[in-house]
Amino acid sequence: MSNVFIAFQTNEETRCIVDAIVADNPNATVNRQPAMVKIDAPDQLVIRRSSVEEQLGRTFDLQELHINLITLTGHIDETEDEFTLRWAH
């Protein structure tokens, strides 16, 4: 099993994004640093637009993830509703 991860700058908006990711990915591990938050998950990590919108209290375009994105690892599968990182086997 290989982990995928995504890391964001730490700020008010990304706190809501991280909360949404953790709610949708119970196997995810969050590592909070002073200026960044990194989320690891075994094999796959899914970010759902609807979950982020619920946490933010506004509409959210998944392309907005890139504003605060530091780095990620895994193969990306992206639609208007989900941003998925996974390892192709």
PDB file of N, CA, C and O in Angstrom:
ATOM      1  N   MET A   1       0.848  -1.173   0.000  1.00  0.00           N
ATOM      2  CA  MET A   1       0.000   0.000   0.000  1.00  0.00           C
ATOM      3  C   MET A   1       0.893   1.235   0.000  1.00  0.00           C
ATOM      4  O   MET A   1       1.831   1.320   0.793  1.00  0.00           O
ATOM      5  N   SER A   2       0.611   2.191  -0.880  1.00  0.00           N
ATOM      6  CA  SER A   2       1.363   3.435  -0.964  1.00  0.00           C
ATOM      7  C   SER A   2       0.476   4.603  -0.580  1.00  0.00           C
ATOM      8  O   SER A   2      -0.717   4.623  -0.885  1.00  0.00           O
ATOM      9  N   ASN A   3       1.070   5.570   0.090  1.00  0.00           N
ATOM     10  CA  ASN A   3       0.318   6.754   0.479  1.00  0.00           C
ATOM     11  C   ASN A   3       0.338   7.802  -0.623  1.00  0.00           C
ATOM     12  O   ASN A   3       1.321   7.947  -1.349  1.00  0.00           O
ATOM     13  N   VAL A   4      -0.764   8.526  -0.732  1.00  0.00           N
ATOM     14  CA  VAL A   4      -0.831   9.748  -1.519  1.00  0.00           C
ATOM     15  C   VAL A   4      -0.898  10.881  -0.502  1.00  0.00           C
ATOM     16  O   VAL A   4      -1.273  10.664   0.650  1.00  0.00           O
ATOM     17  N   PHE A   5      -0.537  12.082  -0.924  1.00  0.00           N
ATOM     18  CA  PHE A   5      -0.682  13.207  -0.007  1.00  0.00           C
ATOM     19  C   PHE A   5      -0.903  14.497  -0.760  1.00  0.00           C
ATOM     20  O   PHE A   5      -0.626  14.611  -1.954  1.00  0.00           O
ATOM     21  N   ILE A   6      -1.414  15.471  -0.015  1.00  0.00           N
ATOM     22  CA  ILE A   6      -1.585  16.825  -0.516  1.00  0.00           C
ATOM     23  C   ILE A   6      -1.229  17.763   0.624  1.00  0.00           C
ATOM     24  O   ILE A   6      -1.535  17.484   1.783  1.00  0.00           O
ATOM     25  N   ALA A   7      -0.584  18.873   0.297  1.00  0.00           N
ATOM     26  CA  ALA A   7      -0.186  19.846   1.315  1.00  0.00           C
ATOM     27  C   ALA A   7      -0.647  21.237   0.891  1.00  0.00           C
ATOM     28  O   ALA A   7      -0.528  21.623  -0.272  1.00  0.00           O
ATOM     29  N   PHE A   8      -1.172  21.974   1.859  1.00  0.00           N
ATOM     30  CA  PHE A   8      -1.676  23.328   1.639  1.00  0.00           C
ATOM     31  C   PHE A   8      -1.001  24.307   2.585  1.00  0.00           C
ATOM     32  O   PHE A   8      -0.498  23.924   3.640  1.00  0.00           O
ATOM     33  N   GLN A   9      -0.996  25.579   2.194  1.00  0.00           N
ATOM     34  CA  GLN A   9      -0.620  26.637   3.120  1.00  0.00           C
ATOM     35  C   GLN A   9      -1.669  26.656   4.229  1.00  0.00           C
ATOM     36  O   GLN A   9      -2.835  26.341   3.992  1.00  0.00           O
ATOM     37  N   THR A  10      -1.259  27.020   5.419  1.00  0.00           N
ATOM     38  CA  THR A  10      -2.198  27.116   6.530  1.00  0.00           C
ATOM     39  C   THR A  10      -2.827  28.506   6.539  1.00  0.00           C
ATOM     40  O   THR A  10      -2.132  29.515   6.661  1.00  0.00           O
ATOM     41  N   ASN A  11      -4.159  28.544   6.408  1.00  0.00           N
ATOM     42  CA  ASN A  11      -4.913  29.794   6.529  1.00  0.00           C
ATOM     43  C   ASN A  11      -6.379  29.448   6.792  1.00  0.00           C
ATOM     44  O   ASN A  11      -6.739  28.273   6.868  1.00  0.00           O
ATOM     45  N   GLU A  12      -7.210  30.455   6.927  1.00  0.00           N
ATOM     46  CA  GLU A  12      -8.619  30.218   7.266  1.00  0.00           C
ATOM     47  C   GLU A  12      -9.339  29.367   6.227  1.00  0.00           C
ATOM     48  O   GLU A  12     -10.100  28.469   6.588  1.00  0.00           O
ATOM     49  N   GLU A  13      -9.114  29.633   4.949  1.00  0.00           N
ATOM     50  CA  GLU A  13      -9.796  28.882   3.906  1.00  0.00           C
ATOM     51  C   GLU A  13      -9.364  27.418   3.889  1.00  0.00           C
ATOM     52  O   GLU A  13     -10.200  26.525   3.753  1.00  0.00           O
ATOM     53  N   THR A  14      -8.076  27.172   4.024  1.00  0.00           N
ATOM     54  CA  THR A  14      -7.613  25.780   3.966  1.00  0.00           C
ATOM     55  C   THR A  14      -8.036  24.987   5.198  1.00  0.00           C
ATOM     56  O   THR A  14      -8.125  23.761   5.132  1.00  0.00           O
ATOM     57  N   ARG A  15      -8.297  25.649   6.311  1.00  0.00           N
ATOM     58  CA  ARG A  15      -8.813  24.915   7.478  1.00  0.00           C
ATOM     59  C   ARG A  15     -10.137  24.239   7.124  1.00  0.00           C
ATOM     60  O   ARG A  15     -10.370  23.091   7.502  1.00  0.00           O
ATOM     61  N   CYS A  16     -10.997  24.944   6.405  1.00  0.00           N
ATOM     62  CA  CYS A  16     -12.278  24.377   5.979  1.00  0.00           C
ATOM     63  C   CYS A  16     -12.076  23.262   4.955  1.00  0.00           C
ATOM     64  O   CYS A  16     -12.772  22.248   4.998  1.00  0.00           O
ATOM     65  N   ILE A  17     -11.141  23.441   4.049  1.00  0.00           N
ATOM     66  CA  ILE A  17     -10.852  22.415   3.046  1.00  0.00           C
ATOM     67  C   ILE A  17     -10.336  21.156   3.724  1.00  0.00           C
ATOM     68  O   ILE A  17     -10.759  20.052   3.383  1.00  0.00           O
ATOM     69  N   VAL A  18      -9.431  21.309   4.674  1.00  0.00           N
ATOM     70  CA  VAL A  18      -8.892  20.160   5.405  1.00  0.00           C
ATOM     71  C   VAL A  18     -10.000  19.451   6.180  1.00  0.00           C
ATOM     72  O   VAL A  18     -10.058  18.222   6.185  1.00  0.00           O
ATOM     73  N   ASP A  19     -10.874  20.204   6.830  1.00  0.00           N
ATOM     74  CA  ASP A  19     -11.993  19.592   7.563  1.00  0.00           C
ATOM     75  C   ASP A  19     -12.863  18.758   6.624  1.00  0.00           C
ATOM     76  O   ASP A  19     -13.299  17.666   6.989  1.00  0.00           O
ATOM     77  N   ALA A  20     -13.117  19.263   5.423  1.00  0.00           N
ATOM     78  CA  ALA A  20     -13.917  18.525   4.446  1.00  0.00           C
ATOM     79  C   ALA A  20     -13.195  17.252   3.998  1.00  0.00           C
ATOM     80  O   ALA A  20     -13.814  16.196   3.865  1.00  0.00           O
ATOM     81  N   ILE A  21     -11.901  17.358   3.769  1.00  0.00           N
ATOM     82  CA  ILE A  21     -11.121  16.184   3.340  1.00  0.00           C
ATOM     83  C   ILE A  21     -11.137  15.110   4.420  1.00  0.00           C
ATOM     84  O   ILE A  21     -11.346  13.934   4.124  1.00  0.00           O
ATOM     85  N   VAL A  22     -10.921  15.501   5.646  1.00  0.00           N
ATOM     86  CA  VAL A  22     -10.897  14.536   6.757  1.00  0.00           C
ATOM     87  C   VAL A  22     -12.262  13.874   6.928  1.00  0.00           C
ATOM     88  O   VAL A  22     -12.337  12.674   7.191  1.00  0.00           O
ATOM     89  N   ALA A  23     -13.334  14.638   6.782  1.00  0.00           N
ATOM     90  CA  ALA A  23     -14.680  14.069   6.908  1.00  0.00           C
ATOM     91  C   ALA A  23     -14.949  13.015   5.836  1.00  0.00           C
ATOM     92  O   ALA A  23     -15.618  12.017   6.103  1.00  0.00           O
ATOM     93  N   ASP A  24     -14.436  13.230   4.631  1.00  0.00           N
ATOM     94  CA  ASP A  24     -14.681  12.310   3.520  1.00  0.00           C
ATOM     95  C   ASP A  24     -13.659  11.178   3.405  1.00  0.00           C
ATOM     96  O   ASP A  24     -13.876  10.222   2.660  1.00  0.00           O
ATOM     97  N   ASN A  25     -12.551  11.280   4.134  1.00  0.00           N
ATOM     98  CA  ASN A  25     -11.471  10.285   4.047  1.00  0.00           C
ATOM     99  C   ASN A  25     -11.066   9.856   5.449  1.00  0.00           C
ATOM    100  O   ASN A  25     -10.071  10.350   5.980  1.00  0.00           O
ATOM    101  N   PRO A  26     -11.823   8.941   6.061  1.00  0.00           N
ATOM    102  CA  PRO A  26     -11.559   8.569   7.454  1.00  0.00           C
ATOM    103  C   PRO A  26     -10.179   7.955   7.695  1.00  0.00           C
ATOM    104  O   PRO A  26      -9.710   7.945   8.833  1.00  0.00           O
ATOM    105  N   ASN A  27      -9.526   7.450   6.665  1.00  0.00           N
ATOM    106  CA  ASN A  27      -8.193   6.874   6.836  1.00  0.00           C
ATOM    107  C   ASN A  27      -7.081   7.906   6.681  1.00  0.00           C
ATOM    108  O   ASN A  27      -5.904   7.563   6.787  1.00  0.00           O
ATOM    109  N   ALA A  28      -7.436   9.152   6.435  1.00  0.00           N
ATOM    110  CA  ALA A  28      -6.438  10.208   6.235  1.00  0.00           C
ATOM    111  C   ALA A  28      -5.780  10.591   7.557  1.00  0.00           C
ATOM    112  O   ALA A  28      -6.395  10.539   8.622  1.00  0.00           O
ATOM    113  N   THR A  29      -4.515  10.976   7.453  1.00  0.00           N
ATOM    114  CA  THR A  29      -3.740  11.452   8.595  1.00  0.00           C
ATOM    115  C   THR A  29      -3.345  12.895   8.320  1.00  0.00           C
ATOM    116  O   THR A  29      -2.833  13.210   7.246  1.00  0.00           O
ATOM    117  N   VAL A  30      -3.582  13.771   9.289  1.00  0.00           N
ATOM    118  CA  VAL A  30      -3.279  15.187   9.127  1.00  0.00           C
ATOM    119  C   VAL A  30      -2.040  15.527   9.940  1.00  0.00           C
ATOM    120  O   VAL A  30      -1.940  15.193  11.121  1.00  0.00           O
ATOM    121  N   ASN A  31      -1.096  16.200   9.282  1.00  0.00           N
ATOM    122  CA  ASN A  31       0.123  16.660   9.931  1.00  0.00           C
ATOM    123  C   ASN A  31       0.144  18.181   9.813  1.00  0.00           C
ATOM    124  O   ASN A  31       0.375  18.727   8.734  1.00  0.00           O
ATOM    125  N   ARG A  32      -0.100  18.860  10.935  1.00  0.00           N
ATOM    126  CA  ARG A  32      -0.155  20.326  10.930  1.00  0.00           C
ATOM    127  C   ARG A  32       1.201  20.907  11.321  1.00  0.00           C
ATOM    128  O   ARG A  32       1.780  20.534  12.341  1.00  0.00           O
ATOM    129  N   GLN A  33       1.686  21.809  10.508  1.00  0.00           N
ATOM    130  CA  GLN A  33       2.921  22.542  10.746  1.00  0.00           C
ATOM    131  C   GLN A  33       2.561  24.021  10.873  1.00  0.00           C
ATOM    132  O   GLN A  33       1.428  24.401  10.576  1.00  0.00           O
ATOM    133  N   PRO A  34       3.502  24.864  11.310  1.00  0.00           N
ATOM    134  CA  PRO A  34       3.164  26.289  11.455  1.00  0.00           C
ATOM    135  C   PRO A  34       2.666  26.959  10.169  1.00  0.00           C
ATOM    136  O   PRO A  34       1.767  27.798  10.227  1.00  0.00           O
ATOM    137  N   ALA A  35       3.228  26.608   9.023  1.00  0.00           N
ATOM    138  CA  ALA A  35       2.835  27.293   7.790  1.00  0.00           C
ATOM    139  C   ALA A  35       2.194  26.376   6.766  1.00  0.00           C
ATOM    140  O   ALA A  35       1.846  26.818   5.670  1.00  0.00           O
ATOM    141  N   MET A  36       2.032  25.094   7.109  1.00  0.00           N
ATOM    142  CA  MET A  36       1.490  24.149   6.139  1.00  0.00           C
ATOM    143  C   MET A  36       0.746  23.035   6.859  1.00  0.00           C
ATOM    144  O   MET A  36       1.006  22.730   8.023  1.00  0.00           O
ATOM    145  N   VAL A  37      -0.187  22.440   6.129  1.00  0.00           N
ATOM    146  CA  VAL A  37      -0.876  21.246   6.616  1.00  0.00           C
ATOM    147  C   VAL A  37      -0.788  20.202   5.516  1.00  0.00           C
ATOM    148  O   VAL A  37      -1.104  20.471   4.357  1.00  0.00           O
ATOM    149  N   LYS A  38      -0.349  18.991   5.900  1.00  0.00           N
ATOM    150  CA  LYS A  38      -0.170  17.890   4.953  1.00  0.00           C
ATOM    151  C   LYS A  38      -1.140  16.780   5.321  1.00  0.00           C
ATOM    152  O   LYS A  38      -1.264  16.412   6.489  1.00  0.00           O
ATOM    153  N   ILE A  39      -1.824  16.249   4.319  1.00  0.00           N
ATOM    154  CA  ILE A  39      -2.792  15.176   4.538  1.00  0.00           C
ATOM    155  C   ILE A  39      -2.332  13.963   3.749  1.00  0.00           C
ATOM    156  O   ILE A  39      -2.208  14.018   2.525  1.00  0.00           O
ATOM    157  N   ASP A  40      -2.081  12.866   4.455  1.00  0.00           N
ATOM    158  CA  ASP A  40      -1.682  11.591   3.849  1.00  0.00           C
ATOM    159  C   ASP A  40      -2.858  10.626   3.914  1.00  0.00           C
ATOM    160  O   ASP A  40      -3.666  10.671   4.842  1.00  0.00           O
ATOM    161  N   ALA A  41      -2.941   9.752   2.913  1.00  0.00           N
ATOM    162  CA  ALA A  41      -3.967   8.708   2.918  1.00  0.00           C
ATOM    163  C   ALA A  41      -3.441   7.493   2.171  1.00  0.00           C
ATOM    164  O   ALA A  41      -2.720   7.631   1.183  1.00  0.00           O
ATOM    165  N   PRO A  42      -3.801   6.307   2.639  1.00  0.00           N
ATOM    166  CA  PRO A  42      -3.378   5.101   1.926  1.00  0.00           C
ATOM    167  C   PRO A  42      -4.121   4.960   0.595  1.00  0.00           C
ATOM    168  O   PRO A  42      -5.352   4.958   0.558  1.00  0.00           O
ATOM    169  N   ASP A  43      -3.369   4.844  -0.479  1.00  0.00           N
ATOM    170  CA  ASP A  43      -3.864   4.578  -1.837  1.00  0.00           C
ATOM    171  C   ASP A  43      -4.670   5.681  -2.511  1.00  0.00           C
ATOM    172  O   ASP A  43      -4.468   5.938  -3.698  1.00  0.00           O
ATOM    173  N   GLN A  44      -5.579   6.342  -1.793  1.00  0.00           N
ATOM    174  CA  GLN A  44      -6.482   7.296  -2.455  1.00  0.00           C
ATOM    175  C   GLN A  44      -6.941   8.379  -1.496  1.00  0.00           C
ATOM    176  O   GLN A  44      -7.143   8.129  -0.308  1.00  0.00           O
ATOM    177  N   LEU A  45      -7.106   9.590  -2.028  1.00  0.00           N
ATOM    178  CA  LEU A  45      -7.634  10.721  -1.269  1.00  0.00           C
ATOM    179  C   LEU A  45      -8.613  11.450  -2.180  1.00  0.00           C
ATOM    180  O   LEU A  45      -8.265  11.807  -3.306  1.00  0.00           O
ATOM    181  N   VAL A  46      -9.836  11.673  -1.703  1.00  0.00           N
ATOM    182  CA  VAL A  46     -10.874  12.317  -2.514  1.00  0.00           C
ATOM    183  C   VAL A  46     -11.271  13.639  -1.858  1.00  0.00           C
ATOM    184  O   VAL A  46     -11.545  13.697  -0.659  1.00  0.00           O
ATOM    185  N   ILE A  47     -11.295  14.699  -2.670  1.00  0.00           N
ATOM    186  CA  ILE A  47     -11.772  16.001  -2.218  1.00  0.00           C
ATOM    187  C   ILE A  47     -13.060  16.272  -2.984  1.00  0.00           C
ATOM    188  O   ILE A  47     -13.052  16.382  -4.210  1.00  0.00           O
ATOM    189  N   ARG A  48     -14.165  16.379  -2.252  1.00  0.00           N
ATOM    190  CA  ARG A  48     -15.474  16.580  -2.870  1.00  0.00           C
ATOM    191  C   ARG A  48     -15.886  18.052  -2.780  1.00  0.00           C
ATOM    192  O   ARG A  48     -15.846  18.661  -1.711  1.00  0.00           O
ATOM    193  N   ARG A  49     -16.274  18.597  -3.908  1.00  0.00           N
ATOM    194  CA  ARG A  49     -16.710  19.994  -3.961  1.00  0.00           C
ATOM    195  C   ARG A  49     -17.837  20.253  -2.971  1.00  0.00           C
ATOM    196  O   ARG A  49     -17.820  21.259  -2.261  1.00  0.00           O
ATOM    197  N   SER A  50     -18.804  19.362  -2.918  1.00  0.00           N
ATOM    198  CA  SER A  50     -19.964  19.557  -2.032  1.00  0.00           C
ATOM    199  C   SER A  50     -19.556  19.608  -0.560  1.00  0.00           C
ATOM    200  O   SER A  50     -20.119  20.381   0.215  1.00  0.00           O
ATOM    201  N   SER A  51     -18.589  18.794  -0.179  1.00  0.00           N
ATOM    202  CA  SER A  51     -18.126  18.793   1.216  1.00  0.00           C
ATOM    203  C   SER A  51     -17.383  20.076   1.551  1.00  0.00           C
ATOM    204  O   SER A  51     -17.541  20.620   2.644  1.00  0.00           O
ATOM    205  N   VAL A  52     -16.574  20.559   0.619  1.00  0.00           N
ATOM    206  CA  VAL A  52     -15.846  21.814   0.840  1.00  0.00           C
ATOM    207  C   VAL A  52     -16.835  22.972   0.917  1.00  0.00           C
ATOM    208  O   VAL A  52     -16.699  23.849   1.771  1.00  0.00           O
ATOM    209  N   GLU A  53     -17.824  22.981   0.038  1.00  0.00           N
ATOM    210  CA  GLU A  53     -18.841  24.038   0.064  1.00  0.00           C
ATOM    211  C   GLU A  53     -19.578  24.054   1.394  1.00  0.00           C
ATOM    212  O   GLU A  53     -19.873  25.120   1.933  1.00  0.00           O
ATOM    213  N   GLU A  54     -19.873  22.881   1.918  1.00  0.00           N
ATOM    214  CA  GLU A  54     -20.565  22.796   3.204  1.00  0.00           C
ATOM    215  C   GLU A  54     -19.710  23.407   4.315  1.00  0.00           C
ATOM    216  O   GLU A  54     -20.226  24.134   5.163  1.00  0.00           O
ATOM    217  N   GLN A  55     -18.428  23.120   4.315  1.00  0.00           N
ATOM    218  CA  GLN A  55     -17.526  23.653   5.340  1.00  0.00           C
ATOM    219  C   GLN A  55     -17.298  25.162   5.177  1.00  0.00           C
ATOM    220  O   GLN A  55     -17.252  25.896   6.164  1.00  0.00           O
ATOM    221  N   LEU A  56     -17.157  25.618   3.927  1.00  0.00           N
ATOM    222  CA  LEU A  56     -16.900  27.045   3.672  1.00  0.00           C
ATOM    223  C   LEU A  56     -18.151  27.907   3.786  1.00  0.00           C
ATOM    224  O   LEU A  56     -18.070  29.091   4.110  1.00  0.00           O
ATOM    225  N   GLY A  57     -19.312  27.302   3.515  1.00  0.00           N
ATOM    226  CA  GLY A  57     -20.553  28.066   3.522  1.00  0.00           C
ATOM    227  C   GLY A  57     -20.735  28.915   2.272  1.00  0.00           C
ATOM    228  O   GLY A  57     -21.423  29.936   2.305  1.00  0.00           O
ATOM    229  N   ARG A  58     -20.118  28.495   1.167  1.00  0.00           N
ATOM    230  CA  ARG A  58     -20.244  29.213  -0.103  1.00  0.00           C
ATOM    231  C   ARG A  58     -19.947  28.247  -1.240  1.00  0.00           C
ATOM    232  O   ARG A  58     -19.480  27.132  -1.009  1.00  0.00           O
ATOM    233  N   THR A  59     -20.217  28.676  -2.463  1.00  0.00           N
ATOM    234  CA  THR A  59     -19.873  27.839  -3.609  1.00  0.00           C
ATOM    235  C   THR A  59     -18.353  27.765  -3.735  1.00  0.00           C
ATOM    236  O   THR A  59     -17.641  28.685  -3.333  1.00  0.00           O
ATOM    237  N   PHE A  60     -17.870  26.668  -4.293  1.00  0.00           N
ATOM    238  CA  PHE A  60     -16.431  26.431  -4.385  1.00  0.00           C
ATOM    239  C   PHE A  60     -16.132  25.723  -5.692  1.00  0.00           C
ATOM    240  O   PHE A  60     -16.735  24.698  -6.008  1.00  0.00           O
ATOM    241  N   ASP A  61     -15.207  26.272  -6.440  1.00  0.00           N
ATOM    242  CA  ASP A  61     -14.708  25.646  -7.654  1.00  0.00           C
ATOM    243  C   ASP A  61     -13.444  24.882  -7.257  1.00  0.00           C
ATOM    244  O   ASP A  61     -12.536  25.471  -6.672  1.00  0.00           O
ATOM    245  N   LEU A  62     -13.365  23.599  -7.558  1.00  0.00           N
ATOM    246  CA  LEU A  62     -12.206  22.800  -7.148  1.00  0.00           C
ATOM    247  C   LEU A  62     -10.885  23.353  -7.673  1.00  0.00           C
ATOM    248  O   LEU A  62      -9.831  23.041  -7.119  1.00  0.00           O
ATOM    249  N   GLN A  63     -10.916  24.158  -8.716  1.00  0.00           N
ATOM    250  CA  GLN A  63      -9.695  24.799  -9.206  1.00  0.00           C
ATOM    251  C   GLN A  63      -9.100  25.747  -8.160  1.00  0.00           C
ATOM    252  O   GLN A  63      -7.910  26.057  -8.201  1.00  0.00           O
ATOM    253  N   GLU A  64      -9.939  26.203  -7.221  1.00  0.00           N
ATOM    254  CA  GLU A  64      -9.462  27.073  -6.148  1.00  0.00           C
ATOM    255  C   GLU A  64      -8.467  26.367  -5.227  1.00  0.00           C
ATOM    256  O   GLU A  64      -7.727  27.027  -4.497  1.00  0.00           O
ATOM    257  N   LEU A  65      -8.440  25.037  -5.254  1.00  0.00           N
ATOM    258  CA  LEU A  65      -7.460  24.301  -4.451  1.00  0.00           C
ATOM    259  C   LEU A  65      -6.035  24.741  -4.780  1.00  0.00           C
ATOM    260  O   LEU A  65      -5.168  24.770  -3.907  1.00  0.00           O
ATOM    261  N   HIS A  66      -5.808  25.077  -6.033  1.00  0.00           N
ATOM    262  CA  HIS A  66      -4.466  25.405  -6.499  1.00  0.00           C
ATOM    263  C   HIS A  66      -3.925  26.704  -5.906  1.00  0.00           C
ATOM    264  O   HIS A  66      -2.712  26.913  -5.893  1.00  0.00           O
ATOM    265  N   ILE A  67      -4.789  27.565  -5.422  1.00  0.00           N
ATOM    266  CA  ILE A  67      -4.359  28.841  -4.844  1.00  0.00           C
ATOM    267  C   ILE A  67      -3.475  28.610  -3.620  1.00  0.00           C
ATOM    268  O   ILE A  67      -2.463  29.291  -3.450  1.00  0.00           O
ATOM    269  N   ASN A  68      -3.847  27.661  -2.773  1.00  0.00           N
ATOM    270  CA  ASN A  68      -3.128  27.403  -1.534  1.00  0.00           C
ATOM    271  C   ASN A  68      -2.344  26.096  -1.543  1.00  0.00           C
ATOM    272  O   ASN A  68      -1.802  25.689  -0.515  1.00  0.00           O
ATOM    273  N   LEU A  69      -2.282  25.445  -2.687  1.00  0.00           N
ATOM    274  CA  LEU A  69      -1.594  24.161  -2.814  1.00  0.00           C
ATOM    275  C   LEU A  69      -0.079  24.353  -2.777  1.00  0.00           C
ATOM    276  O   LEU A  69       0.464  25.221  -3.460  1.00  0.00           O
ATOM    277  N   ILE A  70       0.594  23.533  -1.972  1.00  0.00           N
ATOM    278  CA  ILE A  70       2.054  23.541  -1.929  1.00  0.00           C
ATOM    279  C   ILE A  70       2.594  22.401  -2.779  1.00  0.00           C
ATOM    280  O   ILE A  70       3.427  22.618  -3.660  1.00  0.00           O
ATOM    281  N   THR A  71       2.123  21.185  -2.518  1.00  0.00           N
ATOM    282  CA  THR A  71       2.594  20.023  -3.261  1.00  0.00           C
ATOM    283  C   THR A  71       1.604  18.876  -3.095  1.00  0.00           C
ATOM    284  O   THR A  71       0.731  18.907  -2.228  1.00  0.00           O
ATOM    285  N   LEU A  72       1.759  17.876  -3.936  1.00  0.00           N
ATOM    286  CA  LEU A  72       0.937  16.678  -3.834  1.00  0.00           C
ATOM    287  C   LEU A  72       1.692  15.516  -4.461  1.00  0.00           C
ATOM    288  O   LEU A  72       2.664  15.711  -5.191  1.00  0.00           O
ATOM    289  N   THR A  73       1.234  14.311  -4.168  1.00  0.00           N
ATOM    290  CA  THR A  73       1.794  13.132  -4.815  1.00  0.00           C
ATOM    291  C   THR A  73       0.668  12.155  -5.108  1.00  0.00           C
ATOM    292  O   THR A  73      -0.244  11.971  -4.303  1.00  0.00           O
ATOM    293  N   GLY A  74       0.751  11.536  -6.274  1.00  0.00           N
ATOM    294  CA  GLY A  74      -0.267  10.605  -6.742  1.00  0.00           C
ATOM    295  C   GLY A  74      -0.751  11.034  -8.111  1.00  0.00           C
ATOM    296  O   GLY A  74      -0.454  12.135  -8.574  1.00  0.00           O
ATOM    297  N   HIS A  75      -1.490  10.163  -8.744  1.00  0.00           N
ATOM    298  CA  HIS A  75      -2.091  10.464 -10.036  1.00  0.00           C
ATOM    299  C   HIS A  75      -3.376  11.247  -9.785  1.00  0.00           C
ATOM    300  O   HIS A  75      -4.161  10.896  -8.904  1.00  0.00           O
ATOM    301  N   ILE A  76      -3.583  12.294 -10.552  1.00  0.00           N
ATOM    302  CA  ILE A  76      -4.745  13.166 -10.368  1.00  0.00           C
ATOM    303  C   ILE A  76      -5.867  12.772 -11.321  1.00  0.00           C
ATOM    304  O   ILE A  76      -5.650  12.576 -12.517  1.00  0.00           O
ATOM    305  N   ASP A  77      -7.055  12.663 -10.770  1.00  0.00           N
ATOM    306  CA  ASP A  77      -8.277  12.496 -11.558  1.00  0.00           C
ATOM    307  C   ASP A  77      -9.203  13.613 -11.095  1.00  0.00           C
ATOM    308  O   ASP A  77      -9.598  13.651  -9.930  1.00  0.00           O
ATOM    309  N   GLU A  78      -9.552  14.521 -12.002  1.00  0.00           N
ATOM    310  CA  GLU A  78     -10.265  15.723 -11.615  1.00  0.00           C
ATOM    311  C   GLU A  78     -11.519  15.920 -12.453  1.00  0.00           C
ATOM    312  O   GLU A  78     -11.481  15.868 -13.682  1.00  0.00           O
ATOM    313  N   THR A  79     -12.635  16.149 -11.759  1.00  0.00           N
ATOM    314  CA  THR A  79     -13.889  16.528 -12.406  1.00  0.00           C
ATOM    315  C   THR A  79     -14.363  17.819 -11.739  1.00  0.00           C
ATOM    316  O   THR A  79     -13.682  18.358 -10.866  1.00  0.00           O
ATOM    317  N   GLU A  80     -15.519  18.307 -12.145  1.00  0.00           N
ATOM    318  CA  GLU A  80     -16.075  19.496 -11.490  1.00  0.00           C
ATOM    319  C   GLU A  80     -16.489  19.208 -10.053  1.00  0.00           C
ATOM    320  O   GLU A  80     -16.572  20.124  -9.235  1.00  0.00           O
ATOM    321  N   ASP A  81     -16.752  17.933  -9.739  1.00  0.00           N
ATOM    322  CA  ASP A  81     -17.265  17.577  -8.423  1.00  0.00           C
ATOM    323  C   ASP A  81     -16.256  16.919  -7.491  1.00  0.00           C
ATOM    324  O   ASP A  81     -16.438  16.939  -6.274  1.00  0.00           O
ATOM    325  N   GLU A  82     -15.187  16.331  -8.049  1.00  0.00           N
ATOM    326  CA  GLU A  82     -14.208  15.625  -7.209  1.00  0.00           C
ATOM    327  C   GLU A  82     -12.796  15.808  -7.742  1.00  0.00           C
ATOM    328  O   GLU A  82     -12.555  15.862  -8.948  1.00  0.00           O
ATOM    329  N   PHE A  83     -11.872  15.902  -6.789  1.00  0.00           N
ATOM    330  CA  PHE A  83     -10.439  15.929  -7.076  1.00  0.00           C
ATOM    331  C   PHE A  83      -9.872  14.710  -6.355  1.00  0.00           C
ATOM    332  O   PHE A  83      -9.880  14.659  -5.125  1.00  0.00           O
ATOM    333  N   THR A  84      -9.383  13.732  -7.108  1.00  0.00           N
ATOM    334  CA  THR A  84      -8.925  12.478  -6.514  1.00  0.00           C
ATOM    335  C   THR A  84      -7.442  12.266  -6.785  1.00  0.00           C
ATOM    336  O   THR A  84      -6.965  12.428  -7.908  1.00  0.00           O
ATOM    337  N   LEU A  85      -6.726  11.900  -5.726  1.00  0.00           N
ATOM    338  CA  LEU A  85      -5.333  11.463  -5.856  1.00  0.00           C
ATOM    339  C   LEU A  85      -5.316   9.979  -5.572  1.00  0.00           C
ATOM    340  O   LEU A  85      -5.910   9.521  -4.596  1.00  0.00           O
ATOM    341  N   ARG A  86      -4.628   9.212  -6.435  1.00  0.00           N
ATOM    342  CA  ARG A  86      -4.526   7.765  -6.203  1.00  0.00           C
ATOM    343  C   ARG A  86      -3.313   7.249  -6.934  1.00  0.00           C
ATOM    344  O   ARG A  86      -2.763   7.918  -7.810  1.00  0.00           O
ATOM    345  N   TRP A  87      -2.913   6.086  -6.575  1.00  0.00           N
ATOM    346  CA  TRP A  87      -1.851   5.377  -7.305  1.00  0.00           C
ATOM    347  C   TRP A  87      -2.503   4.368  -8.207  1.00  0.00           C
ATOM    348  O   TRP A  87      -3.283   3.535  -7.746  1.00  0.00           O
ATOM    349  N   ALA A  88      -2.200   4.427  -9.492  1.00  0.00           N
ATOM    350  CA  ALA A  88      -2.712   3.449 -10.451  1.00  0.00           C
ATOM    351  C   ALA A  88      -1.955   2.154 -10.262  1.00  0.00           C
ATOM    352  O   ALA A  88      -0.725   2.149 -10.220  1.00  0.00           O
ATOM    353  N   HIS A  89      -2.676   1.060 -10.149  1.00  0.00           N
ATOM    354  CA  HIS A  89      -2.045  -0.244  -9.924  1.00  0.00           C
ATOM    355  C   HIS A  89      -2.162  -1.078 -11.177  1.00  0.00           C
ATOM    356  O   HIS A  89      -1.696  -2.217 -11.206  1.00  0.00           O
TER     357      HIS A  89
END
